[in-house]
Amino acid sequence: LGNLQPAPQVVTNSVHHASQLADLMVPVIIIGGQVKLSTNATIGATAAEQLGQLAFDVSFLGADAVNTDMGIMTPDLEEATIKKLVINRSNKVFVLADNSKFDRVAFAKVSDLADITLITDKSLASAPAYQSKTDIIVGGES
C-alpha cells in the first residue's frame, strides 16, 4: 500500500471539461464565476478569488497565440487574468498550442515563454527561435 499514488485532483474553469471528467469519474473541481458563453469557461472576480486560494503542482493551459516576443497570448483580458493566476500559483506549467497558434499575436499577454513549457503537435520551421526561449515538447515524440 505504500506505493499507491493519490489520484490527481483536476481543477478547471471549463464547464465542458468538468462535465466530461465527472462522466469519467475523475475527481474534478470547477472554479466558479461568470460563464463566458463563447468558451463555456468561468472568468471574473469569483474565479480569480477561488484560484488565489489554491496551489498547483502541474498545470495545463491552452493558448490562442504564441509569439517569440510577446509569449503566450489570448484575445480576452479576463481569460488572460485567470491564466496568469494559474501560472503564478503553479510549480510547472505546460501550454498546449497546435502549430496554427505560433507566430501569432492576440490582444492580451498571459506570460513570457520562459515561464512555461510548450506542447505542440509537430515541429515548426520557427522552432529554433522558440527553443531558445522555452522547452518544447512535440506530441508523439519522446
C-alpha positions as CSV (number, residue, x, y, z in Angstrom):
1,L,0.0,0.0,0.0
2,G,3.0,2.3,0.5
3,N,3.4,2.6,-3.3
4,L,-0.1,3.9,-4.1
5,Q,-0.2,7.3,-5.6
6,P,-3.2,9.6,-4.8
7,A,-5.5,10.3,-7.7
8,P,-4.7,13.7,-9.3
9,Q,-7.1,16.5,-8.4
10,V,-8.2,18.3,-11.5
11,V,-9.2,21.9,-11.3
12,T,-10.8,23.6,-14.3
13,N,-12.7,26.7,-15.3
14,S,-14.2,24.9,-18.2
15,V,-17.8,23.8,-17.8
16,H,-17.5,21.4,-20.7
17,H,-14.3,19.7,-19.4
18,A,-15.7,19.5,-15.8
19,S,-18.7,17.6,-17.1
20,Q,-16.6,15.2,-19.3
21,L,-14.2,14.5,-16.4
22,A,-17.1,13.8,-14.0
23,D,-18.6,11.4,-16.5
24,L,-15.3,9.5,-16.4
25,M,-15.3,9.5,-12.6
26,V,-12.2,11.7,-12.4
27,P,-12.2,13.9,-9.3
28,V,-12.7,17.5,-10.5
29,I,-13.3,20.9,-9.0
30,I,-14.8,23.6,-11.2
31,I,-13.9,27.2,-10.5
32,G,-17.0,29.4,-10.1
33,G,-17.7,32.7,-11.6
34,Q,-19.3,34.2,-14.7
35,V,-19.5,31.8,-17.6
36,K,-18.2,33.3,-20.8
37,L,-20.7,32.0,-23.3
38,S,-18.4,31.8,-26.3
39,T,-16.0,29.4,-24.5
40,N,-18.1,28.0,-21.6
41,A,-15.2,28.9,-19.2
42,T,-15.7,30.7,-15.9
43,I,-14.0,34.1,-15.6
44,G,-14.2,37.2,-13.3
45,A,-13.6,38.1,-9.7
46,T,-15.1,35.0,-8.2
47,A,-12.9,32.7,-10.3
48,A,-9.9,34.8,-9.5
49,E,-10.6,34.7,-5.8
50,Q,-11.0,30.9,-5.8
51,L,-7.8,30.4,-7.7
52,G,-6.0,32.6,-5.2
53,Q,-6.7,30.0,-2.6
54,L,-5.1,27.1,-4.5
55,A,-1.6,25.9,-5.3
56,F,-0.9,23.7,-8.2
57,D,2.0,21.2,-8.8
58,V,1.4,20.9,-12.5
59,S,-0.9,23.0,-14.7
60,F,-2.0,22.6,-18.3
61,L,-3.3,25.6,-20.2
62,G,-4.3,26.4,-23.8
63,A,-3.1,29.4,-25.8
64,D,-4.7,31.4,-28.7
65,A,-1.4,32.8,-29.8
66,V,2.3,32.0,-29.2
67,N,4.9,34.7,-30.2
68,T,8.6,34.8,-29.6
69,D,8.4,38.5,-28.5
70,M,5.1,38.6,-26.6
71,G,4.9,35.0,-25.3
72,I,1.6,33.3,-24.7
73,M,-1.5,35.4,-25.5
74,T,-5.3,35.3,-25.6
75,P,-7.9,37.7,-27.1
76,D,-9.7,38.2,-23.8
77,L,-8.4,40.2,-20.8
78,E,-10.5,38.2,-18.3
79,E,-9.2,34.9,-19.6
80,A,-5.6,36.3,-19.5
81,T,-6.1,37.2,-15.8
82,I,-7.3,33.7,-14.9
83,K,-4.4,32.1,-16.8
84,K,-1.8,34.4,-15.2
85,L,-3.1,33.4,-11.8
86,V,-2.8,29.7,-12.5
87,I,0.7,30.2,-13.8
88,N,1.7,32.2,-10.8
89,R,0.3,29.5,-8.5
90,S,1.9,26.5,-10.3
91,N,5.3,24.8,-9.9
92,K,5.3,23.7,-13.5
93,V,3.2,24.9,-16.4
94,F,2.6,23.3,-19.8
95,V,0.8,25.2,-22.5
96,L,-0.8,23.3,-25.3
97,A,-0.8,25.0,-28.7
98,D,-1.0,23.5,-32.1
99,N,1.2,24.9,-34.8
100,S,-1.5,27.2,-36.1
101,K,-1.1,29.3,-32.9
102,F,2.6,30.0,-33.4
103,D,3.9,33.3,-34.8
104,R,0.6,35.0,-34.0
105,V,-0.4,37.9,-31.7
106,A,-3.6,38.2,-29.7
107,F,-4.9,41.1,-27.6
108,A,-3.8,40.2,-24.1
109,K,-0.4,38.8,-22.9
110,V,-0.6,35.8,-20.5
111,S,3.1,35.0,-19.8
112,D,6.6,35.0,-21.1
113,L,7.8,31.9,-22.8
114,A,10.4,31.4,-20.2
115,D,7.6,30.7,-17.6
116,I,6.1,27.7,-19.4
117,T,6.9,24.6,-21.4
118,L,5.2,24.4,-24.8
119,I,3.5,21.2,-26.0
120,T,2.7,21.3,-29.7
121,D,1.6,18.9,-32.5
122,K,4.6,19.0,-34.8
123,S,8.0,20.6,-35.4
124,L,7.9,24.1,-36.7
125,A,10.2,26.0,-39.1
126,S,10.4,28.7,-36.5
127,A,11.2,26.2,-33.6
128,P,14.8,27.4,-33.1
129,A,13.6,30.8,-32.2
130,Y,11.2,29.3,-29.6
131,Q,13.6,26.7,-28.4
132,S,16.0,29.5,-27.3
133,K,13.2,30.9,-25.0
134,T,11.4,27.8,-23.7
135,D,11.3,24.0,-23.6
136,I,9.2,22.5,-26.4
137,I,7.6,19.0,-26.3
138,V,6.3,17.8,-29.7
139,G,3.4,15.4,-29.4
140,G,4.1,11.8,-30.4
141,E,7.9,12.2,-29.7
142,S,9.7,11.1,-26.6
